[in-house]
Amino acid sequence: MKFRNNNIGINLSFDYEIFFENNFDTLENILIQPTYKILDILNKYNINGTFFIDILFLEFLERNNMVSYLNLILNQINQLIYFKQEIQLHVHPHWLTTKVNPNLLKFEINKDHYKLVNNFTSVENIIKHSITTLLKYFPILSNQIIGFRAGGFCAHPFNIVFDALLSNKIYFDSSFLPNIKSNYLIQDYDFSSIDNPFAGFYYFSQNSKIFEIPIGTFSLPIFNRFSFFEKRIPLNFDKGTFIKFNKNSDLKPKNIYPLSLDSFNYKFLLYGLELLTRSPYFNNTNLNFTSMIAHPKLFDSFHLKNLDNLLIDLRTKKYTFNTQKEIYEKLNTKSI
């Protein structure tokens, strides 16, 4: 397949968080060192990405007197800011009620509080508190926090979550995985029937001022040249484990894939990006963007090399790179 960039802007987004159940290694090895290595690669190619900070985890560390861990994270995020990486809001509300064994980084999580809407206070109050907390630690970010990604992609019900975002002057969201749904009992979401599912951006609704900058997904043809092992890269769970949820049904249609740097080989992602940009939604406007997702906690040397190779190829093909705020500002100055 011959690649074409169609003036596509790429956003590299990173969910900055640890494992939510068991962390078998040190915080340095789980989160700090992988993030610094990602930052080195971004700096090498002069690329600014978007780091969605799991801010209630920082407050959790302070509340539980885990000062050394907190300082490691504060120092690192200040480094991200210094090197002009974008910082936006990521909210996992379960930290508000989580208990911990400080020596082991193992957590007792109330799974009923995993979703924004399943908490003891309103979504609006949680968002407001999260922004206040982020600015308490990083006052330099005043007036810059206008973007959001829901923990676990659980941005349902949209009307409640998006009203809460707007009331807190959050103007873009990046929680959607178009055409993908999850029917886990706790972590459930459904993006299978949204309008313009493969568009690079869209309004949440006709009357909403929220822009959605979704995580890119693509539909893979039945006949393609990638075997299972050529698509995927191995995930290393030696560092930690995810929360275990009971599942009602399959996570996604089998031929829909996200642009995930956690899971997929860079050649497969390039192929998926080309399929995505050939979508008619991308060809009907000159404002085309997509976001790729990654989690530093999952990165090892293989993932880092995969990221490096991807950026080499994207730059060769003359794709541009944008933070999510840059995308929002471009969208907001155009008639859509």
N, C-alpha and C positions, 0 to 999 in steps of 0.2 A: 504494500500500500504506500502510495506517495504521500508524504506528510505535507500539510499546509497549515499555517498558523492562524489564518483568518483574523488577524489582529486580536487574538485571544489573550487576555490578561490572566496570569496564573497567580493565585494566592496560596502560599504555603502556610497552613495553620497547624498549630501545635497545642494540644490539650495538656497543660502543665499540671500534673497530678501524680499521686503515688497509687499503689494498689490499695483497694479498699477493704480487703479482708486480712490477708497475711502478707507481710513483707519479710522475705527471708534474708535479705542482705541489708547493708547500711544505706542510709539515705543518700550518701555520696554516690554509691554505686548504682542505686535505683534511679535517681533523678538528677542529681547535681552534675556528675561527670558526663552522662549522655547529653545533657542539655548544653554543656560547654563545648562538647565536640560538635554538636549540631550548629552552635553559634560560630565555631571556627569555619565550618563549611560555608555557611551563609556569608560570613565576612569575606571569605576567599573569593566569592563571586559577586560581592557587593549587592547582596539580595536582602531585602527586609521582609520578614514574615510576620505572622500574627500569632502571638502567644496568649491563649485563653487561660487565665490564672484561676485555679481552684481556690478562690480567696477565703472561703470559710474554713479551709484546712489550716491556713495561716493563723486565723483566729483561734482555732482549736488547739494549735500548738502553744499559743500564748496562754490560753485558759488553763492548760494542763502543765504549765511551767516547763515546757520542753524548749528551753531558750536556745540551746545550741543548734537544734534543728531549725528553729525559726530564723536564727541569724544566718545560717547557710543559705536559706532560701531568699531572705531579704537581700543579701549581698549579690546573689545570682541575678535576681530580677533587676536590681539596680544596674548590673552589667548589661543586661538585655536592653534596658532603657538607654544606657550610655551609647551602645552601638546601634541605636535607632531602630530596634525591633519594636513592633507595635504590641502594646499590652491592652487586652480587653477582658471582659468579664465572663467567667465560667463559674457556674453555681451548682454545687452538690449539697443540697440542704441537709442531708443526713448527718453532716458534721456537727450540726447544732445539738444533736442528742447522742452522739457516739461516745463510747467509753473505750479506754485504751490501757494496755500494759506498756508503759513508756519504754521499758528496756527491750521489748521485742518488736515494736511497731506492728502489733497485732490489735485488731479493732473489733469491738462488739457493736455492730451496726444495727440499728433499728430499721429493718428493710421497709417498714411501713412509711418511713419518712424519706425514702429515696427520691420520690417525685416531688416537684415543686408544689403541686396542689394537695399533697397528702401531708400537711404539716399543721402545727399548732397555731400558726399565725398565717396571715394572708400572703399570697404571692407578692403583692405590691410591697409589703413590709420586708419580706426576705430580700427582694431586689434592692430596696432602699438601703437596708442594713449592709448588704454586700458591697454596694458602691461606697458607702461611708467607710467601711473597713478598708477597702482597697486604697482610698484616698488618705486614710489615716497613716498607712504604711508608706504610701508613695504620693505625697502631696504634689509632686512635680507633674502628676498626671491629671491635675484639675482641668476640667473642660475637655478632656480627651477620651473619657470613657463613654462611648456612645454605641458600643457593640456588645453582643451577648451570644453565648452558646449554652444551651441547657445541658445540665449534667445528664448523661445517658441518653441525650437527644430527646428527652421527655418534655417537649414544649406543648403538650396537650393539657387541657383544652385551649386551642389557639386564642380564642377571644379573651379568656382570663389572663393568660400569660402575656399576650401582646398589649393589652390594656395596661398591665402592670409595668411593662417596659416603657411605654409611651409616657406614663405618669412620672417616670423617673428619668426622662430625657434620654432614653436609649432608642436609637433610630434605625439600627439594622440588626438582624438576627442571622445566625449561621448554624441553626440546629437541624435543618432539614436534610434528609437523605432521600431524594426523589425516587419514587416507585418502590421504596423499601418499607417494610413494616415489621414490627416485633410484637409478639403476643405473649411475652413473658408476663407472669402474674403481677410483678412489681414494675419492671421496666417495659412498659408498653407504649408503642407509638405507631402511627399509621400515616405514611406519606405516599400511599399507593394511588391516591385519587386526586392529588392536587393539580391545579391548572398548570399548563406548560411544564410538564415534569422534568424536561431536560433543558429548560432555559437556564442561562447563566445567572439570571437574577429575575426577580419579579416582585410586585407588590403582594403583600399578604392578602389584601382584598381591595376592591375598588375604593373603599373609603378609608383605608388604612394608610398612615404615613410611614409604616414600617417597611423597609426594604428587606427582602430575603436574599441572602447570598448563600445558596445551598452548597453543601459538600457535593462535588461532582459525582454522578453515577452514570453508568453506561450499560446498554443492553448488548450482550455478546451474541453474535450470530451462532446458530447451532453448529455450523461448519466453520471452524477457525483453526489456526495452526498451533494453538497453545494447548499442551497437555496440562493436567492438574499440577504436575510438579514444575512445569515451566512458568506457570502463573504465580505460584505462591513462594514466599520465602518463610523459612522456619521461625516460629515464635518461641522464644526462650522463656519458660516459666520458672526458671531457677530463682528468679528474683522476687516473685510474688504470685498471688492468685487473685482472680476476680471474685466479686460477690457471686454466689451461686443462686440463681433464680429458677423457680419452677417454670417450665415452658408448656404453653398450650399448643403451639404449632410452629411451623418453620419460620425462621427469622426473615427470610426474603425469598422472592422468586429466584430460581436457580440460575437464571441467566442475567441477573442484574448485579453489578459489581460497583462498589464505591472506589473513588480515587484515593486509596489508602496506602500510605507509605509504611504502615505497620505490617501489612499482609502480602503485598504484591511486588513482584519483580518489576524493575523500572521499564523493561521492554514491554511488559504487559500493560503497564500504566500508560506508556506512550501510545500503544495501540488503542487503549480505551479512550484516551484523550482525543485521538483522531476520530474515532467513532462518535464521540460526544460532539465534537465541533462540526461534524457533518449533519447534525440534527437540523431540521428546518428552523427550529427556534433560534439557533445561533446564526442562521443565514438571513434572518429577517430584520436585523438591526446591526449597527456598527458598534454597539456597546455590549461586548461579550466578555464575560469573566467566568471563571470557575475556581473552586477552592479544593485543595487537596488536604487531607487530614493525616496527622501523625501524633503519636504519644511518645515522648522521650523515654518514659519508663520501660517501653518495649524495645528500645534500640540497643543493639550490640554492634560489633564490628561489621557484620554483614549488612545490617540496616544502614549504617553510616556510609559504607561503600555504595550501596544501592542509591542512597540520596545523592551522593556525589556524581554518580553516573547519570542519574536522571537530570541533574542540573546542567551537566555538560551537554547532553543532547538537546535539552530545551533551549539553551543559549545558542547552540549551533543552528537550531531551527528558528531562531529569532523570536521566540515567545517573549513577552514582557512579564515582569513580576510586579505585583501590587500588594500593598497592605489592604486590609478590608476597609479601613477608613478612606484610603485613596479611591477604592472602588465606589464607596458610598458618595464621596464628594463628586466624582465624575457622573454618577447616576443622578445626583441631586441637581446638577446644573443643566441636565438635558430634559427634553420633553419625552416621556416614555409612553 
